[in-house]
Amino acid sequence: MRGLDSGNLTGVWATVLLPLAADDTIDFRRLEAALGAVLGSGVHGVYTNGTAGEFHTLDEYEYDRLHALVAGRCTAAGVPFQLGAGHPSGQVSLGRIRRAATLRPGAVQVVLPDWLPLSHGEAVDALRRMAEAAEGVPLVLYNPPYAKTRVDARMLALVADEVPQVIGLKLPDARPARGLTERFAVFVAGHTLASARREGAAGSYSNVACLSPAGAVRWYRLMGSDPAAALDLEARLRAFLDRHIAPLARAGFCDPALDKTLCAIGGWARVGTRVRWPHRSVPETAVAGLRTAALRAVPELLADPAGRG
């Protein structure tokens, strides 16, 4: 596909979740069915290997098989896609970036090497080397809240000046810092998008799309046609997450477990709640009660449980 840039990288992007068998192998038949539902939902793009995609658990065979499938299906459907090449090892990341780039995604998502925190200069050098490995495919820097190296405005100014191949950012903050949105496409957590768009956010790598891809798209359209109603929906969505999903996080369930639980609540794909060892999975028995609570809180997101909009 045509490379993305900081001007046209926008909207609701849905992740590729990993359906797992009892032995933790990826069920690619269910994965392809879930991907088909996402591609028919109207999302602005698909991405792989964010935290919800459990990228840190993939071996290289799984990584390549997943990306061949996603690139082929997205290309056939005419849906933009980004391929995540993150790994805690910078050396492994470079190999993943090179292989992802051969599939010509709109961008490659990267994380900074993550065993030791990096200085500003080391972070810029890492991204410069990653950009060279991508051979002209733009980069998006993914910086979740638990990353060892936390980016700040000064570091990002250096990146903008010295590594122009970085076109976008996924940041943990709900409100983009002033000045960032003029230099990058800034993406935020999905459930904050209505308010963050007022601060210049370009879009979201969306946990709301885990709940309902089509519902996330409907909400995005509402942000343009009725901003007040979109903000009201955001308030109710945040209240639901605070009341029903945050306690699961406090109980020790990891982010991929929470995102898969959202997918089970939405009921649009047979992904299941199982996450890979050594993390714990939210019991399937919890889903029915959570679905009832979600339908009370944000029924317009779940109007079509099949996810088609």
Disulfide bonds with the S-S distance in Angstrom:
none
